[in-house]
Amino acid sequence: MRSINYGEDTIRQYIVDILNNIIREENLPFERADVQVIIKGGSIKNQQYPDIVIWEKGKVLAKASLLIELKQPKYVPFDTDLIDNAFLKA
């Protein structure tokens, strides 16, 4: 029997669509939410890829207001490796 599952990118985009609708409908002080933004450091090794970025509204230069990391339920949210990785992206 065949089964159909959604991949991580599909779920991430679905969440961004919901966030963008909320931002628009509630007239929140954010420009929009984006998926898979590349944050460049001094080298390719230092590049980070937060799952979702919410941008501050009205800035000439893009300024992130919030970085969101999504994890499957099997992960423990207080795992120090996960927290350190999210901190580096922020």
N, C-alpha and C positions, 0 to 999 in steps of 0.2 A: 504494500500500500504506500502510495506517495503522500508526503506531507509538505506543507508550505510554511515556512517560518520567515520572519522579517529579520534582516541583518541590522547590525549596530548603526550603520549610516542612515537607514530608513527610520529607525526609532529616534535618532538624534534630530533628523530633519523634521519629523512630526512634532517633537517638543519645541523646536525653534518656531515652527508655524503657529503653535498655540501661544508661545510667548509674544510673538509679533502681533497677533490678534489682540492680546491683552494690552500690550503697550499702546496700540492704536485706539482701541475702544475706551480705555481708561485715561487716555491722554497723559500717559506717564512721561517723566522727564528723561526718556531714553530715545535714541535714534532708532535702533533696531537690535535684533539678536542675529548672530551669524554662526555658522558651523565651521569647524576645522580651520580656524585662523592660524597662520604660522607666525609665531613670535620669534624673531631672529635675535640671537645673542652675538657674541664676537666671532663665532665659528659655526659651521654646520652641526658640530657636536652639541652646541648649546641651543639649538632650535627646539622650541616647545610647541605642542599642538593641543591647546585646551579644546574640550569637546564643544563648548558653546561660549561665545563672548557677547555680552550686552554692552552696547556703546552709549556713552554719555551724549546727550543731545546738545546741539548748538555749538560744538567746538570746531574750530577751523581744522585743527589736527585731530585725528581720531584718538580718542581717549577711552579706554575700557573702564566701565563701571563695575563689571562683574564677570569673573571667569567661572564656568561651571564644568566640573568633571563628573561624568556619569560612570557608574560602575554597576555590574550585575549584582543581584542580591546575595550572591555567595561571598562577597567581600565584606570584611569587617570595617565599618566606617572610621574606626579609631586606630586602624593599623598605621604605625609610624611611617612605613615606607610610602603608603598612599598619601598621607598628610605631607610628607617631605616633598614628594613629587608635585603635588598641587601647589605647595608653597613656592617651589622654584618657578612654576608657570606664572604665578601671580607676580 
